[in-house]
């Protein structure tokens, strides 16, 4: 997988910055939109362990980014949720959620790369066992710059 920022223009308007992600089977352009990570504070996570079913969209990812891992002595944390993608559509996942299990396979001692691979190959319907860590949320929001990306997926045949 390769990722980077590119400038995109239709030739008539100003170029706009887009995140580009290239994998072996897809090219994803993500538009940056200014949204505050998380949802209504009255509807937020409370620190209890939750099981969330995520249905992967056809030819797409789960619509989330992670940070952390055993090599950093941190849990696997959701650092970004792509607007209108699978993780966002559950309305039950939040920036700052630690992913404890993927389809009942524990991530507690996984490196970042091992966790990313487990998420990639988890299948079309994925059950994530998560727990929110409020202390991590301000750090993750600051690192994300309070921006999320809405994703457009182009399949390479």
Rosetta silent file (secondary structure, phi, psi, omega in degrees, C-alpha in Angstrom):
SEQUENCE: XXXXXXXXXXXXXXXXXXXXXXXXXXXXXXXXXXXXXXXXXXXXXXXXXXXXXXXXXXXXXXXXXXXXXXXXXXXXXXXXXXXXXXXXXXXXXXXXXXXXXXXXXXXXXXXXXXXXXXXXXXXXXXXXXXXXXXXXXXXXXXXXXXXXXXXXXXXXX
SCORE:     score description
SCORE:     0.000 S_00000001
   1 L     0.000  138.217  176.463    0.000    0.000    0.000 S_00000001
   2 E  -127.671  143.299 -179.797    1.203    3.505   -0.859 S_00000001
   3 E  -142.341  152.163  177.750   -0.359    6.777    0.295 S_00000001
   4 E  -175.921  176.509  177.730    0.286   10.465   -0.198 S_00000001
   5 E  -100.119  139.866  177.971   -1.251   13.854   -0.907 S_00000001
   6 E  -132.985  157.703  172.983   -1.972   14.991   -4.463 S_00000001
   7 E   -98.951  131.563 -177.548   -3.450   18.122   -6.041 S_00000001
   8 E  -124.140  135.384  178.265   -6.540   17.475   -8.151 S_00000001
   9 L  -145.503  150.847  174.894   -8.213   19.902  -10.545 S_00000001
  10 L   -89.750    4.668  179.880  -10.783   19.728  -13.313 S_00000001
  11 L    91.519  -14.845 -178.972   -8.782   22.347  -15.245 S_00000001
  12 L  -107.334  -31.882 -176.435  -11.303   25.097  -14.517 S_00000001
  13 L  -110.334  171.828  177.485  -11.066   25.485  -10.749 S_00000001
  14 L   -60.732  143.021  174.930   -8.254   25.783   -8.230 S_00000001
  15 L   -62.724  143.952  178.489   -6.405   22.539   -7.480 S_00000001
  16 E  -121.354  144.049 -179.502   -7.553   20.884   -4.277 S_00000001
  17 E   -75.271  134.767  177.207   -5.555   18.645   -1.985 S_00000001
  18 E  -135.828  147.506  173.259   -6.629   14.989   -1.852 S_00000001
  19 E   -87.707  132.119 -179.551   -5.264   11.968   -0.048 S_00000001
  20 E  -115.935  128.475  177.329   -4.411    9.159   -2.472 S_00000001
  21 E  -123.818  123.175 -179.456   -4.154    5.521   -1.339 S_00000001
  22 E  -115.916  121.705  174.742   -2.949    2.887   -3.796 S_00000001
  23 L  -117.964 -179.344 -178.277   -3.232   -0.810   -2.986 S_00000001
  24 L   -65.979  -21.393 -178.002   -2.796   -3.845   -5.213 S_00000001
  25 L  -126.301    4.582  179.470   -6.496   -3.810   -6.126 S_00000001
  26 E  -155.314  157.362  173.587   -7.752   -0.256   -5.633 S_00000001
  27 E  -123.680  121.252 -175.683   -7.026    3.436   -5.938 S_00000001
  28 E  -118.427  125.397  172.171   -8.767    5.566   -3.323 S_00000001
  29 E  -104.083  129.841 -177.732   -9.069    9.368   -3.466 S_00000001
  30 E  -119.511  126.371  179.125  -10.143   10.933   -0.203 S_00000001
  31 E   -89.064  132.596  179.130  -11.585   14.449    0.039 S_00000001
  32 E   -80.453  126.673  175.769  -10.723   16.393    3.175 S_00000001
  33 E  -128.212  140.665 -177.293  -13.768   17.744    4.966 S_00000001
  34 E   -82.699  105.349  176.660  -13.733   19.745    8.150 S_00000001
  35 L  -140.435  145.692  177.212  -15.640   17.788   10.784 S_00000001
  36 L   -78.743  129.890 -179.700  -15.071   17.353   14.472 S_00000001
  37 L   -64.442  142.224 -178.579  -14.167   13.762   15.242 S_00000001
  38 L    96.220 -179.094 -176.923  -16.764   11.960   17.292 S_00000001
  39 L  -128.542 -161.477  178.804  -20.487   12.557   17.544 S_00000001
  40 L   -51.393  124.541 -177.168  -22.971   14.063   19.954 S_00000001
  41 H   -58.779  -27.048  177.753  -21.290   13.961   23.401 S_00000001
  42 H   -74.408  -12.862 -176.728  -24.512   12.639   24.942 S_00000001
  43 H  -111.530   10.359 -172.585  -24.339    9.714   22.539 S_00000001
  44 L   -81.350  177.427 -179.654  -20.638    8.951   22.995 S_00000001
  45 L   -72.075  154.339 -176.777  -18.773    5.958   24.358 S_00000001
  46 L  -119.056   11.002  178.834  -18.609    5.424   28.086 S_00000001
  47 L    92.758   -6.084  176.968  -15.514    3.239   28.508 S_00000001
  48 L   -80.236  154.247  176.686  -17.364   -0.075   28.513 S_00000001
  49 L   -71.920  130.546 -179.026  -16.308   -2.873   26.198 S_00000001
  50 E  -126.200  148.225  172.158  -18.514   -2.899   23.083 S_00000001
  51 E  -108.484  124.786 -176.565  -18.894   -5.276   20.142 S_00000001
  52 E  -123.887  125.361  177.983  -19.518   -3.451   16.878 S_00000001
  53 E   -89.843  124.381  179.604  -20.428   -5.161   13.610 S_00000001
  54 E  -116.831  127.247  177.228  -18.920   -3.407   10.578 S_00000001
  55 E  -103.213  112.960 -178.654  -19.992   -4.356    7.067 S_00000001
  56 L   -64.621  133.560  176.925  -17.211   -3.577    4.623 S_00000001
  57 L   -73.800  149.668 -176.411  -18.425   -1.744    1.537 S_00000001
  58 L   -53.020  130.301  178.666  -17.841   -3.484   -1.780 S_00000001
  59 L    54.668   37.798 -177.668  -14.229   -3.117   -2.973 S_00000001
  60 L  -142.105  171.994  177.383  -13.427   -0.848   -0.036 S_00000001
  61 L   -89.970 -164.386  178.791  -11.789   -0.839    3.350 S_00000001
  62 L   -84.004  -13.099  178.525  -13.343   -0.435    6.757 S_00000001
  63 L    78.579   34.631  176.366  -13.050    3.341    6.571 S_00000001
  64 E  -144.342  157.757  174.548  -10.820    3.796    9.595 S_00000001
  65 E  -119.986  152.371 -178.923   -7.167    4.453   10.403 S_00000001
  66 E  -124.719  156.258  171.096   -5.239    3.123   13.384 S_00000001
  67 E  -134.329  165.993  176.781   -2.284    4.159   15.526 S_00000001
  68 E    96.927 -166.187 -178.449   -0.401    2.389   18.282 S_00000001
  69 E   132.817  164.226 -176.059    0.753   -1.182   18.669 S_00000001
  70 H   -57.746  -35.274 -178.877    2.916   -3.327   20.913 S_00000001
  71 H   -66.912  -17.124  177.422    6.120   -1.740   19.591 S_00000001
  72 H  -105.729    2.740 -176.559    4.875    1.616   20.955 S_00000001
  73 L    57.408   40.019  178.945    3.536    0.093   24.198 S_00000001
  74 E  -132.358  153.134  171.838    0.054    1.295   23.178 S_00000001
  75 E   -70.276  168.089  174.324   -3.201   -0.433   22.325 S_00000001
  76 E   -78.203  115.176 -174.474   -4.394   -0.318   18.713 S_00000001
  77 E  -111.277  140.616  172.450   -6.368    2.939   18.629 S_00000001
  78 E   -74.480  118.945 -177.415   -8.782    4.258   16.012 S_00000001
  79 E  -103.385  -19.463 -179.166   -7.174    7.527   14.932 S_00000001
  80 E  -154.087  144.482  174.332   -9.466    8.458   12.060 S_00000001
  81 E  -126.478  123.326 -179.258  -12.897    7.508   10.747 S_00000001
  82 L   -76.906  126.775 -179.184  -13.702    8.227    7.105 S_00000001
  83 E   -57.993  134.630  177.172  -17.019   10.006    6.669 S_00000001
  84 L    65.136   16.834  175.024  -19.752    7.869    5.056 S_00000001
  85 L  -102.859  177.466 -171.108  -17.582    4.735    5.031 S_00000001
  86 H   -50.976  -49.748 -178.485  -18.257    1.418    6.797 S_00000001
  87 H   -63.191  -40.515  179.666  -16.922    2.386   10.256 S_00000001
  88 H   -66.602  -38.450 -176.678  -18.754    5.714   10.188 S_00000001
  89 H   -66.597  -19.844  176.259  -22.018    4.104    9.088 S_00000001
  90 H   -69.559  -28.160 -174.791  -22.124    2.001   12.277 S_00000001
  91 L    58.029   20.287 -178.458  -22.409    5.237   14.313 S_00000001
  92 L  -127.399    3.530  177.731  -20.860    3.195   17.148 S_00000001
  93 L  -113.390  146.225 -174.097  -17.115    3.664   16.578 S_00000001
  94 L  -137.172  150.519  169.542  -15.151    6.697   17.764 S_00000001
  95 L   -59.853  130.434 -176.893  -11.711    8.220   17.462 S_00000001
  96 L   101.877   -7.369  174.002   -9.977    7.001   20.629 S_00000001
  97 E   -72.797  132.369  172.695  -11.557    3.538   20.626 S_00000001
  98 E   -90.165  130.327  177.789   -9.002    0.798   21.279 S_00000001
  99 E   -87.919  110.525 -177.568   -9.581   -2.252   19.102 S_00000001
 100 E   -86.550  -38.187 -178.685   -9.240   -5.202   21.460 S_00000001
 101 E  -142.878  149.761  170.551  -10.369   -7.959   19.067 S_00000001
 102 E  -121.360  114.868 -176.906  -11.099   -8.445   15.372 S_00000001
 103 L    48.406   47.404  178.397  -13.574  -11.308   14.851 S_00000001
 104 L    69.935    5.872  173.515  -12.615  -12.701   18.301 S_00000001
 105 E   -96.571  121.300 -175.444   -8.870  -12.608   17.532 S_00000001
 106 E   -67.802  143.554  175.065   -7.118  -10.504   20.160 S_00000001
 107 L  -111.254    8.816 -171.696   -4.966   -7.527   19.130 S_00000001
 108 L   -60.092  -31.469  179.996   -3.652   -6.871   22.638 S_00000001
 109 L  -115.496   17.719 -177.963   -0.049   -7.872   21.876 S_00000001
 110 L   -83.182  147.403  170.304   -0.028   -7.091   18.138 S_00000001
 111 L   -75.528  169.348  177.860    2.299   -4.670   16.443 S_00000001
 112 H   -57.794  -46.883 -178.334    0.772   -1.913   14.325 S_00000001
 113 H   -64.218  -39.971  178.059    1.540   -3.829   11.108 S_00000001
 114 H   -64.296  -40.962  179.047    0.060   -7.084   12.436 S_00000001
 115 H   -66.003  -42.732  179.058   -3.135   -5.271   13.471 S_00000001
 116 H   -60.916  -42.490  179.331   -3.408   -3.530   10.090 S_00000001
 117 H   -65.938  -40.614  178.614   -3.036   -6.871    8.310 S_00000001
 118 H   -62.305  -41.223  178.049   -5.629   -8.514   10.573 S_00000001
 119 H   -66.374  -39.938  179.826   -8.100   -5.711    9.786 S_00000001
 120 H   -61.720  -41.087 -174.156   -7.373   -5.973    6.040 S_00000001
 121 L   -99.958   17.140 -174.404   -8.083   -9.706    5.872 S_00000001
 122 L   -73.491  -12.902  179.143  -10.975   -9.782    8.363 S_00000001
 123 L   103.781 -178.145 -176.549  -13.625  -10.351    5.716 S_00000001
 124 L   -75.424  -41.034  175.443  -16.704   -8.530    4.512 S_00000001
 125 E  -108.080  121.313 -173.408  -18.504   -8.573    7.883 S_00000001
 126 E  -121.992  132.479  173.677  -16.195   -7.725   10.760 S_00000001
 127 E  -104.547  116.897  178.057  -16.935   -7.760   14.481 S_00000001
 128 E  -102.688  130.219  171.857  -14.725   -5.329   16.386 S_00000001
 129 E   -99.910  119.189 -172.993  -14.485   -5.523   20.159 S_00000001
 130 E  -131.167  160.677  173.386  -13.572   -2.011   21.315 S_00000001
 131 E  -144.495  132.642 -177.069  -13.213    0.088   24.421 S_00000001
 132 E   -80.286  136.855  175.263  -12.982    3.869   24.429 S_00000001
 133 L  -116.656   95.312 -177.039   -9.926    5.569   25.962 S_00000001
 134 H   -55.699  -36.196 -177.126  -10.925    9.200   26.593 S_00000001
 135 H   -61.894  -27.188 -178.486   -7.341   10.168   27.443 S_00000001
 136 H   -83.136  -22.051 -172.275   -6.235    9.302   23.891 S_00000001
 137 H   -60.273  -48.743 -179.878   -8.965   11.291   22.098 S_00000001
 138 H   -60.698  -39.693  177.703   -7.456   14.824   22.369 S_00000001
 139 H   -62.133  -45.696 -178.347   -4.067   13.508   21.192 S_00000001
 140 H   -69.067  -39.102  177.585   -5.618   11.676   18.248 S_00000001
 141 H   -64.442  -41.133  179.013   -7.848   14.645   17.306 S_00000001
 142 H   -64.842  -44.308  179.921   -4.857   16.994   17.430 S_00000001
 143 H   -64.051  -33.613  179.705   -2.761   14.615   15.344 S_00000001
 144 H   -83.105   -6.602  179.222   -5.599   14.331   12.831 S_00000001
 145 L    66.236   21.964 -177.868   -5.940   18.109   12.747 S_00000001
 146 L    55.900   29.829  175.567   -9.703   17.738   13.335 S_00000001
 147 E  -119.614  145.952  172.155  -10.098   16.706    9.725 S_00000001
 148 E  -123.318  166.421  179.593  -11.535   13.526    8.327 S_00000001
 149 E  -117.752  133.309  170.684  -11.502   12.287    4.790 S_00000001
 150 E   -92.152  140.139 -168.310  -14.472   11.160    2.792 S_00000001
 151 E  -106.194  139.851  171.422  -13.425    8.336    0.527 S_00000001
 152 E  -121.795  125.860 -175.639  -13.980    7.650   -3.137 S_00000001
 153 E  -108.365  131.519  175.614  -12.858    4.229   -4.259 S_00000001
 154 E  -119.514  121.672 -178.115  -11.788    3.392   -7.805 S_00000001
 155 E   -86.142  132.094  176.988  -11.188   -0.289   -8.485 S_00000001
 156 L   -93.830  123.060 -178.669   -8.236   -1.146  -10.693 S_00000001
 157 L   -99.060    0.000    0.000   -8.989   -4.104  -12.948 S_00000001
